C-alpha cells in the first residue's frame, strides 16, 4: 500500500446484480482497481474495495457515485442497515497520519460529487472528527439542518437530493467490519450484545455495534465496525460476542468479514488461535510481497 490509496465506498444496493456490475465497471473503466465486492441482500448494501494512485481513485469513485446516484432510489429502498444516501459512505483510508494524499483526494472528490447535485457531508479527518453515526442518528433532521446552515456540506447544495440523499465522505484510518450471526432469531439478544460491546455504551474500545434481524435466514446478527483496530483485536471482539451470547443461552452460527482486512489483524487472530506470537511478516504472501522485507 506504499504507493496506493485505498477507498471503501458503501452503496445502498445489495440485491441488484445489474446495478452492482454497473458501479464496478464504472470504477474499473475510470482506472480504479476493484479488489473486492461484498454485497448483502438483507442489509441491501454493498462494500467495494478500490485501490490506485490518488488521481485514479478519485476518478473511479466519482464514476461509481454517479452510477449510484442515477440508479439507486432511496425512496423505495428497503434494508436492515441504516443509510442516508445512495452512495452512503465513501471513506478514503489513511494508513499513515503524515500522508496528506487521502485528504487531498477527498476534497477533490467532494467537488466532483457536488456536480451531481448531491450534498457531500464530511466525517473523520474532513468532518471535524464526526462519524457516520452522527449523521444517521439525525437522518430525518438532515434536510432542515442543511437548509438552516447548522450543517455545512464539504461541497454541493444545501438541499438533500430527492432520490440519492447525501454522501458521507470521509478520511479515516483502516477499520474492520465484521458480522456475527446468532443461531437464533432473538434480535433483542443481538441488540443487548451490541450495546454491551460498543464503546459509546462503555464496552470495548474502538468498537461500534448494532443488532439486526436478517430476513433471509431468520437469524439475529451483531454487526460490528472496529474503528480502532489496535485498541481491541478482532478475535477479542468475537470472543466477547460468543461469551455474551452464551450467557443468554444463544449459540453463535458464524462470522462474516465485510470487505478486506489488514494483515496485522489476521496475523493477530491466527496467533491467538495458535497461541504463538504472530506478525504480518510471518504470513507467506505478505513476506513475499516485500512489504516487510529489506530494501
BELNOR-V48641 format. One record per helix or strand of 2 or more residues. SS is the DSSP state (h for helix, s for strand). FROM is the first residue (numbers start at 1). TO is the last residue. If there is no record, write none. Layout:
SS,FROM,TO
SS,FROM,TO
This chain:
s,5,11
h,17,29
s,33,40
s,45,52
h,54,71
h,74,76
s,87,93
h,101,114
s,119,124
h,132,136
h,139,148
s,165,172
s,176,182
h,187,197
h,199,201
s,207,213
s,220,226
h,234,247
s,252,258
h,263,274
h,280,282
h,284,289
